[in-house]
């Protein structure tokens, strides 16, 4: 009688191993991500740093156009130009028109005023070109994200898992359990020690893995067998595999008590089965459903199907719209309040009486 075990130095001291039956690798796996409504989807076409540079650019263009507009107004006024209404209002008018041009060009909206000076026209033309490029790229990226959505994995390396707070389930007493315990904490594998959960209650941990409460590390083939059975029952892949392996490979052999006479006989059988390819056939014969689960998440057929936009996808846009409405209402109330508190002046002042006209008969 024997049992299949991964070979290690410590185990060789107490048991005899047969010829390696097959080479096994250790895998890391976690709950497979699914597409969900994204409240911030409308800002995803650009990276946060790009949005920051865009905001800084808007402020710079606004400031330059305001200075140029104000300077050109003063020059025209000093030359005795007839454009008195252009300089009327002073700084407030320059700020208002510069803000209109900066925002309207970015959102592709018409402006009832256009620059008259060459300097402001050059600045406005450059900003129009920049806004056109930014708007085209934004719409293209947003359309691409809707057609081919990108699913971001929670983590895909040992280091990313070690930096998270997700517990890692390990079978107690296994090769990986010993490896993580003995690896220095300065290495990513040793850093997993702080979140390692080691015991032999496999069923409960599989249920927690399905719900995303734990990650799992262990032998690849036994987990594929269970994953194949689960896919046959549900038609879905419950987990994905990390691209980085926690340990490259290990030999799986049949373990015997020290000095067992069965070892030589079993070695002969194993060598014959390996030579004829029967072992590889038996190992993969029952894994007919699990092939879809071995594909990258981005190649998942269920993800690449057309996705219906849900109401939650528009929550972010609705929030921006209602925030703008609230801000506009607040500004309107402030203007009304200031209008009531300011002294009332007649828009058409009455002409002063002519004193000479009163003395004439």
C-alpha positions as CSV (number, residue, x, y, z in Angstrom):
1,X,0.0,0.0,0.0
2,X,1.2,3.5,-0.8
3,X,0.0,7.1,-1.1
4,X,0.8,9.8,-3.6
5,X,3.0,12.5,-2.0
6,X,5.3,15.3,-3.2
7,X,8.9,14.6,-2.6
8,X,10.8,16.6,0.0
9,X,14.1,16.1,1.9
10,X,12.3,15.7,5.3
11,X,9.9,13.0,3.9
12,X,12.7,11.0,2.4
13,X,14.2,10.6,5.8
14,X,11.1,8.6,7.0
15,X,9.6,7.0,3.9
16,X,10.8,5.6,0.5
17,X,9.6,7.1,-2.7
18,X,8.9,5.3,-5.9
19,X,9.8,6.6,-9.4
20,X,8.1,10.0,-10.0
21,X,4.7,9.4,-11.4
22,X,4.3,12.9,-12.8
23,X,5.6,16.4,-12.4
24,X,3.1,18.6,-10.5
25,X,3.1,22.4,-10.1
26,X,1.7,24.5,-7.3
27,X,-0.9,27.1,-8.2
28,X,-2.5,30.2,-6.7
29,X,-6.2,30.8,-7.3
30,X,-8.9,33.2,-6.3
31,X,-12.5,34.0,-7.0
32,X,-13.0,34.7,-10.7
33,X,-14.0,38.4,-11.3
34,X,-17.2,39.2,-13.1
35,X,-18.4,42.4,-14.9
36,X,-20.3,44.6,-12.5
37,X,-21.8,48.1,-13.0
38,X,-19.2,50.8,-12.5
39,X,-20.3,54.1,-11.0
40,X,-17.0,55.8,-12.1
41,X,-16.9,54.2,-15.6
42,X,-17.2,57.6,-17.3
43,X,-13.8,58.7,-16.0
44,X,-12.0,55.4,-16.7
45,X,-11.0,56.3,-20.3
46,X,-8.2,58.5,-18.9
47,X,-5.8,57.7,-16.1
48,X,-6.0,59.8,-12.9
49,X,-2.7,61.5,-13.8
50,X,-4.1,62.4,-17.2
51,X,-7.2,64.0,-15.6
52,X,-4.8,66.0,-13.3
53,X,-2.8,67.3,-16.2
54,X,-6.0,68.2,-18.0
55,X,-7.2,70.2,-15.0
56,X,-3.9,72.0,-14.8
57,X,-3.9,72.7,-18.5
58,X,-7.4,74.2,-18.2
59,X,-6.3,76.5,-15.5
60,X,-3.3,77.7,-17.4
61,X,-5.3,78.3,-20.6
62,X,-8.0,80.2,-18.6
63,X,-5.3,82.4,-16.9
64,X,-3.5,83.1,-20.1
65,X,-6.6,84.0,-22.0
66,X,-7.9,86.2,-19.2
67,X,-4.6,88.1,-19.1
68,X,-4.5,88.5,-22.9
69,X,-8.2,89.5,-23.1
70,X,-7.7,92.1,-20.4
71,X,-4.5,93.4,-21.9
72,X,-6.0,93.7,-25.4
73,X,-9.0,95.6,-23.9
74,X,-6.8,98.1,-22.2
75,X,-4.7,98.6,-25.3
76,X,-7.8,99.3,-27.4
77,X,-9.2,101.6,-24.8
78,X,-5.9,103.5,-24.6
79,X,-5.9,104.0,-28.4
80,X,-9.4,105.5,-28.3
81,X,-11.0,102.6,-30.0
82,X,-14.8,102.5,-30.3
83,X,-15.0,99.2,-28.5
84,X,-15.9,100.7,-25.1
85,X,-18.3,97.9,-24.4
86,X,-15.5,95.4,-24.7
87,X,-13.6,97.0,-21.8
88,X,-16.7,97.7,-19.9
89,X,-16.8,95.5,-16.8
90,X,-13.0,95.3,-16.6
91,X,-11.6,92.2,-15.0
92,X,-15.0,90.5,-14.5
93,X,-15.7,90.6,-18.3
94,X,-12.3,89.1,-19.1
95,X,-12.7,86.3,-16.6
96,X,-16.2,85.5,-17.8
97,X,-15.3,85.3,-21.5
98,X,-12.1,83.4,-20.8
99,X,-14.0,80.8,-18.8
100,X,-16.6,80.5,-21.5
101,X,-14.0,79.9,-24.2
102,X,-12.0,77.4,-22.1
103,X,-14.9,75.3,-21.1
104,X,-17.0,75.6,-24.3
105,X,-14.0,74.6,-26.5
106,X,-13.4,71.5,-24.2
107,X,-17.0,70.4,-24.4
108,X,-17.4,71.3,-28.1
109,X,-20.0,74.0,-27.5
110,X,-20.5,77.2,-29.4
111,X,-19.5,80.6,-27.9
112,X,-21.3,83.9,-28.8
113,X,-18.0,85.8,-28.6
114,X,-14.8,85.2,-30.4
115,X,-11.3,86.7,-29.8
116,X,-10.4,89.8,-31.7
117,X,-6.7,90.1,-30.9
118,X,-4.1,87.9,-32.7
119,X,-2.6,86.7,-29.4
120,X,-5.9,85.5,-28.0
121,X,-6.8,83.9,-31.3
122,X,-3.6,81.9,-31.4
123,X,-4.2,80.7,-27.8
124,X,-7.8,79.9,-28.6
125,X,-6.8,78.0,-31.7
126,X,-4.3,75.9,-29.9
127,X,-6.8,75.1,-27.2
128,X,-9.4,74.2,-29.8
129,X,-7.0,71.7,-31.4
130,X,-6.0,70.2,-28.0
131,X,-9.7,69.9,-27.0
132,X,-10.5,68.2,-30.3
133,X,-7.7,65.6,-29.8
134,X,-8.7,65.0,-26.1
135,X,-12.4,64.7,-27.0
136,X,-11.7,62.2,-29.8
137,X,-9.4,60.0,-27.7
138,X,-11.9,60.1,-24.7
139,X,-14.9,59.0,-26.9
140,X,-12.8,56.3,-28.6
141,X,-11.6,54.9,-25.3
142,X,-15.0,55.0,-23.8
143,X,-16.5,53.2,-26.8
144,X,-13.8,50.6,-26.7
145,X,-14.3,50.0,-23.0
146,X,-18.1,49.4,-23.6
147,X,-17.4,47.0,-26.6
148,X,-14.5,45.1,-25.1
149,X,-14.7,45.6,-21.3
150,X,-11.4,45.1,-19.4
151,X,-11.7,42.9,-16.3
152,X,-9.1,43.8,-13.7
153,X,-7.8,41.0,-11.6
154,X,-7.7,41.6,-7.8
155,X,-4.1,40.3,-7.8
156,X,-2.0,38.2,-10.1
157,X,1.4,37.7,-8.4
158,X,2.5,36.4,-5.0
159,X,3.7,39.9,-4.0
160,X,0.2,41.4,-4.8
161,X,-1.4,38.7,-2.7
162,X,1.0,39.3,0.2
163,X,0.3,43.0,0.1
164,X,-3.5,42.4,0.5
165,X,-5.4,41.3,3.5
166,X,-7.0,38.2,1.9
167,X,-6.4,35.0,3.8
168,X,-4.5,32.2,2.0
169,X,-5.7,28.6,2.6
170,X,-3.0,26.0,2.8
171,X,-3.4,22.3,3.6
172,X,-1.8,21.7,7.0
173,X,1.4,19.7,6.8
174,X,1.7,20.0,3.1
175,X,4.9,20.9,1.2
176,X,3.6,24.5,0.7
177,X,2.8,24.8,4.3
178,X,6.4,23.9,5.2
179,X,7.8,26.1,2.4
180,X,6.0,29.2,3.6
181,X,6.9,28.6,7.2
182,X,10.6,28.2,6.4
183,X,11.0,31.0,3.8
184,X,12.4,34.3,5.3
185,X,9.9,37.1,5.6
186,X,12.0,39.3,3.3
187,X,10.8,37.2,0.4
188,X,7.2,37.4,-1.1
189,X,6.5,33.7,-0.2
190,X,7.6,34.2,3.4
191,X,5.3,37.3,3.6
192,X,2.3,35.1,3.1
193,X,2.9,33.6,6.6
194,X,1.0,36.5,8.2
195,X,-2.2,35.6,6.3
196,X,-1.8,31.9,6.0
197,X,-4.7,29.7,7.2
198,X,-3.5,26.0,7.5
199,X,-5.9,23.1,8.3
200,X,-7.5,20.1,6.6
201,X,-11.1,21.2,6.4
202,X,-11.1,21.4,2.6
203,X,-14.8,21.6,2.0
204,X,-15.3,24.7,4.1
205,X,-12.4,26.5,2.5
206,X,-13.7,25.7,-1.0
207,X,-17.0,27.4,-0.1
208,X,-15.1,30.4,1.2
209,X,-12.9,30.4,-2.0
210,X,-16.1,30.5,-4.0
211,X,-17.3,33.6,-2.2
212,X,-14.0,35.3,-2.4
213,X,-13.2,35.2,1.3
214,X,-9.9,33.3,0.9
215,X,-7.3,32.4,-1.8
216,X,-6.0,28.9,-2.3
217,X,-2.6,27.5,-2.9
218,X,-1.9,23.9,-3.6
219,X,-1.3,21.2,-6.2
220,X,-2.7,21.9,-9.6
221,X,-4.1,18.5,-10.7
222,X,-6.3,17.8,-7.6
223,X,-7.8,21.3,-7.8
224,X,-8.4,20.9,-11.6
225,X,-10.4,17.7,-10.9
226,X,-12.6,19.5,-8.4
227,X,-12.9,22.5,-10.7
228,X,-14.0,20.2,-13.6
229,X,-16.7,18.7,-11.4
230,X,-17.9,22.2,-10.3
231,X,-18.0,23.4,-13.9
232,X,-20.0,20.4,-15.0
233,X,-22.6,21.2,-12.2
234,X,-22.8,25.0,-12.6
235,X,-21.5,25.8,-16.1
236,X,-19.3,28.5,-14.7
237,X,-15.6,28.8,-13.6
238,X,-15.5,29.8,-10.0
239,X,-11.8,30.8,-9.9
240,X,-8.9,32.1,-12.0
241,X,-5.3,31.1,-11.8
242,X,-2.4,33.5,-11.0
243,X,0.0,33.9,-13.9
244,X,2.9,33.6,-11.3
245,X,3.3,30.2,-9.7
246,X,4.1,30.0,-6.0
247,X,6.5,27.1,-6.7
248,X,7.5,25.9,-10.1
249,X,7.2,22.1,-9.9
250,X,7.6,19.1,-7.7
251,X,7.7,15.4,-8.3
252,X,4.7,13.3,-7.2
253,X,5.6,9.8,-6.2
254,X,4.2,6.9,-4.3
255,X,5.4,6.8,-0.7
256,X,6.2,3.5,1.0
257,X,7.3,2.6,4.5
258,X,11.0,2.3,4.9
259,X,12.3,-1.0,3.4
260,X,9.0,-2.0,1.7
261,X,9.3,-4.8,-0.8
262,X,6.6,-3.2,-3.0
263,X,8.8,-0.3,-4.1
264,X,10.7,-2.2,-6.8
265,X,7.6,-3.7,-8.2
266,X,5.7,-0.4,-8.3
267,X,8.7,1.3,-9.9
268,X,8.6,-1.2,-12.8
269,X,4.9,-0.6,-13.4
270,X,5.3,3.2,-13.2
271,X,8.1,3.2,-15.8
272,X,6.0,1.1,-18.2
273,X,2.9,3.4,-17.8
274,X,5.0,6.5,-18.4
275,X,6.7,5.0,-21.4
276,X,3.3,4.3,-23.1
277,X,1.8,7.6,-22.1
278,X,-1.0,6.0,-20.1
279,X,-0.4,8.1,-17.0
280,X,-0.8,11.4,-18.9
281,X,-3.9,10.1,-20.5
282,X,-5.4,9.1,-17.2
283,X,-4.5,12.4,-15.7
284,X,-6.3,14.5,-18.4
285,X,-9.1,12.1,-19.5
286,X,-11.7,13.4,-17.1
287,X,-10.7,17.1,-17.4
288,X,-13.1,17.8,-20.3
289,X,-14.9,20.8,-18.8
290,X,-12.1,22.6,-17.2
291,X,-10.3,23.8,-20.3
292,X,-12.5,27.0,-20.4
293,X,-11.4,27.8,-16.9
294,X,-7.7,27.7,-17.9
295,X,-8.1,30.5,-20.3
296,X,-7.2,34.1,-19.3
297,X,-10.1,36.0,-17.8
298,X,-10.0,38.5,-20.7
299,X,-10.7,35.5,-23.1
300,X,-13.7,34.4,-21.1
301,X,-16.6,33.9,-23.6
302,X,-19.2,35.0,-20.9
303,X,-17.3,38.3,-20.4
304,X,-16.8,39.0,-24.1
305,X,-20.5,38.8,-24.9
306,X,-22.5,42.0,-25.3
307,X,-23.1,43.6,-22.0
308,X,-26.3,45.5,-21.1
309,X,-25.7,48.8,-19.5
310,X,-27.5,49.0,-16.1
311,X,-28.8,52.0,-14.3
312,X,-25.9,51.9,-11.9
313,X,-23.5,52.6,-14.8
314,X,-25.0,56.0,-15.1
315,X,-25.0,56.9,-11.4
316,X,-21.7,58.8,-11.8
317,X,-23.0,61.0,-14.6
318,X,-26.2,61.6,-12.7
319,X,-24.3,62.7,-9.7
320,X,-22.2,65.2,-11.7
321,X,-25.4,66.5,-13.4
322,X,-27.3,67.0,-10.1
323,X,-24.2,68.5,-8.5
324,X,-24.1,71.0,-11.3
325,X,-27.8,71.8,-10.9
326,X,-27.3,72.3,-7.1
327,X,-24.3,74.6,-7.7
328,X,-26.3,76.6,-10.3
329,X,-29.2,77.0,-8.0
330,X,-26.9,78.2,-5.2
331,X,-25.3,80.8,-7.4
332,X,-28.8,81.9,-8.6
333,X,-29.9,82.4,-5.0
334,X,-26.8,84.3,-4.1
335,X,-27.3,86.6,-7.1
336,X,-30.9,87.2,-6.1
337,X,-29.9,87.9,-2.5
338,X,-27.1,90.3,-3.5
339,X,-29.6,92.1,-5.9
340,X,-32.0,92.7,-3.1
341,X,-29.4,94.0,-0.7
342,X,-27.8,96.3,-3.2
343,X,-29.2,99.9,-3.6
344,X,-31.9,100.1,-6.2
345,X,-31.1,102.4,-9.1
346,X,-33.3,103.2,-12.0
347,X,-32.1,101.9,-15.3
348,X,-33.3,105.1,-17.0
349,X,-32.3,108.1,-14.9
350,X,-34.5,111.1,-15.3
351,X,-32.7,114.2,-16.9
352,X,-31.9,117.0,-14.6
353,X,-34.1,120.1,-15.0
354,X,-32.8,123.0,-17.0
355,X,-32.7,126.1,-14.7
356,X,-32.8,128.5,-17.6
357,X,-35.9,127.0,-19.0
358,X,-37.8,127.8,-15.8
359,X,-37.1,131.6,-16.0
360,X,-38.3,132.0,-19.5
361,X,-41.9,133.2,-19.9
